[in-house]
Each structure stands twice: as structure tokens, then as C-alpha cells.
């Protein structure tokens, strides 16, 4: 089986950034984002902005993680077929 170390490192970085974004989303919710979601007004605008921006970043990092994973699988299949054709 082929090892694609760079893609695995990129997946790890994307997953780590998704985790950090999830923590920051929860932080934003605790420190003021709950008022926006429950009552529709903002007392702490920075916490709300932080919560929404982190939630979008979380979605993007998770999308990036799964995109890299699917590309890695396709590359491994293509490398296997090239190796089999050589023999």
C-alpha cells in the first residue's frame, strides 16, 4: 500500500483547525452568542461575531478534511493500478 504522508499531514492540520474552531464556537456561544440565538438581540457583538465566524470556519475545515481524504483514496487507487500495469 502506498503512503501519502503529505496528504495525511494536511488532513491532520485540517482536523486540528476544525477542533480549534469548534472550541471557539462554543466559547462564543457561552460568552454572548446564546442571546443572539435565543432572543434575537446582541449584547456582546464580538462574541457573536466570533461564534458565527468560527462556525463557518469549522464547516470549511471539515469539508477540507473530507476533500483531502477522498483525493488521497483516489490517488492510492491510481498508484496501485499504475504499479500493476508495470508488472
LOKOLLO-432430 format. One record per residue: x, y, z of N, C-alpha, C in turn; residue in three letters. Coordinates in steps of 0.02 Angstrom, whole numbers, padded with zeros to 5 digits, always signed. Atoms other than C-alpha are relative to their C-alpha. Example, Ala and Ser with C-alpha at 12.3 -4.5 7.8 and 13.67 -1.06 7.14 Angstrom:
# LOKOLLO-432430
+00045-00059+00000+00615-00225+00390+00045+00060+00000ALA -00042-00059-00003+00684-00053+00357-00039+00055+00037SER 
# end
This chain:
# LOKOLLO-432430
+00042-00059+00000+00000+00000+00000+00044+00062+00000UNK -00038-00061+00005+00061+00173-00041-00014+00046+00059UNK +00006-00048-00055+00092+00301+00094+00004+00070-00029UNK +00001-00069+00022+00045+00478+00055+00005+00044+00061UNK -00011-00035-00064+00122+00567+00203-00022+00073-00002UNK +00019-00071+00002+00091+00744+00144-00075+00009+00006UNK +00072-00007-00005-00094+00718+00122-00024-00018+00070UNK +00019+00017-00069-00105+00637+00293+00016+00057+00047UNK -00017-00057-00041-00016+00785+00370-00051+00057-00011UNK +00050-00051+00015-00137+00903+00283-00067-00017+00032UNK +00062+00021-00034-00284+00802+00348+00004+00013+00074UNK -00008-00012-00071-00214+00812+00524-00006+00075+00016UNK +00004-00072-00011-00193+01001+00511-00073+00024-00007UNK +00069-00020+00010-00370+01021+00443-00044-00022+00059UNK +00038+00024-00057-00440+00914+00583+00016+00039+00064UNK -00019-00041-00058-00342+01011+00714-00032+00069-00003UNK +00032-00066+00007-00405+01177+00646-00075-00004+00009UNK +00071+00010-00011-00582+01108+00645-00015-00005+00075UNK +00009+00006-00072-00562+01063+00829+00006+00069+00034UNK -00009-00067-00028-00497+01237+00870-00061+00044-00016UNK +00059-00038+00019-00643+01314+00775-00061-00021+00041UNK +00056+00024-00040-00766+01205+00870+00004+00028+00071UNK -00009-00028-00068-00693+01261+01037-00016+00074+00000UNK +00014-00072+00004-00701+01443+00982-00074+00014-00011UNK +00072-00008+00009-00881+01422+00925-00036-00008+00066UNK +00030+00010-00066-00929+01354+01096+00015+00059+00045UNK -00019-00058-00040-00833+01495+01179-00043+00061-00017UNK +00041-00056+00022-00927+01624+01075-00073-00008+00022UNK +00069+00012-00022-01093+01542+01118-00008+00013+00074UNK +00004-00009-00073-01057+01542+01304+00004+00074+00020UNK -00011-00069-00020-00999+01723+01310-00042+00051-00038UNK +00045-00049+00030-01143+01803+01215-00037-00023-00061UNK +00035+00023+00059-01195+01704+01064-00067-00031+00015UNK +00064+00030-00018-01336+01619+01158-00056+00051-00001UNK +00051-00052+00003-01428+01786+01171-00023+00012-00071UNK +00017-00010+00070-01422+01806+00983-00046-00056-00024UNK +00039+00057+00024-01490+01632+00952-00067-00007+00035UNK +00062+00010-00038-01621+01630+01090-00047+00060-00003UNK +00043-00059-00006-01684+01810+01099+00002+00047-00060UNK -00004-00040+00061-01629+01889+00935+00032+00068+00009UNK -00036-00064-00008-01527+02033+01007+00071-00015+00024UNK -00071+00009-00014-01343+02060+01039+00022+00049+00055UNK -00033-00042-00050-01263+02124+01199+00075-00002-00008UNK -00073+00009+00010-01089+02058+01160+00013-00014-00075UNK -00007+00011+00072-01061+02086+00973+00063-00040-00019UNK -00062+00036+00018-00882+02020+00972-00009-00075+00011UNK +00011+00072-00012-00935+01853+01048-00044-00030-00054UNK +00044+00025+00053-01073+01836+00919+00037-00007-00066UNK -00040+00003+00062-00957+01876+00775+00048-00058+00004UNK -00048+00054-00010-00829+01755+00847-00035-00067-00009UNK +00037+00062+00004-00961+01618+00862-00018-00017-00073UNK +00022+00012+00069-01026+01638+00684+00059-00013-00046UNK -00060+00009+00042-00854+01655+00603+00032-00068+00014UNK -00030+00065-00017-00790+01503+00698-00043-00058-00025UNK +00044+00052+00026-00942+01401+00648+00010-00009-00075UNK -00014+00005+00072-00912+01442+00464+00068-00032-00013UNK -00067+00029+00008-00727+01401+00483-00001-00075+00015UNK +00007+00071-00017-00774+01235+00565-00027-00039-00059UNK +00029+00034+00058-00881+01187+00417+00051-00004-00057UNK -00050+00000+00053-00745+01237+00294+00058-00048+00013UNK -00055+00046-00017-00609+01140+00386-00022-00073-00004UNK +00025+00068+00006-00717+00985+00396-00008-00020-00074UNK +00005+00012+00072-00754+01000+00210+00069-00013-00030UNK -00068+00009+00024-00568+01017+00176+00028-00068+00021UNK -00023+00065-00025-00531+00864+00284-00027-00057-00044UNK +00030+00054+00039-00653+00754+00188+00020+00004-00074UNK -00024-00008+00068-00597+00826+00021+00070-00030-00008UNK -00068+00028+00003-00415+00783+00056-00002-00076+00007UNK +00006+00073-00010-00467+00610+00116-00023-00035-00064UNK +00023+00032+00062-00562+00572-00045+00053+00004-00054UNK -00054-00005+00050-00419+00636-00153+00055-00050+00016UNK -00051+00049-00020-00298+00528-00054-00019-00070-00021UNK +00022+00067+00021-00403+00373-00086+00005-00009-00075UNK -00005+00004+00073-00414+00411-00272+00072-00006-00023UNK -00071+00004+00019-00226+00437-00282+00028-00069+00015UNK -00025+00067-00017-00192+00272-00193-00025-00051-00051UNK +00026+00047+00050-00306+00180-00315+00035+00008-00066UNK -00034-00011+00063-00224+00261-00465+00072-00025+00003UNK -00068+00024-00006-00050+00222-00399+00003-00076+00000UNK +00002+00073+00001-00099+00041-00371-00009-00026-00071UNK +00011+00023+00069-00164+00024-00549+00062+00012-00044UNK -00061-00013+00038-00005+00103-00620+00053-00052+00018UNK -00048+00050-00022+00101-00016-00516-00017-00069-00029UNK +00020+00065+00028+00000-00167-00576+00014-00003-00075UNK -00012-00002+00072+00018-00112-00757+00075-00006-00016UNK -00072+00006+00010+00207-00104-00739+00023-00073+00002UNK -00021+00070-00008+00218-00286-00689-00024-00041-00056UNK 
# end
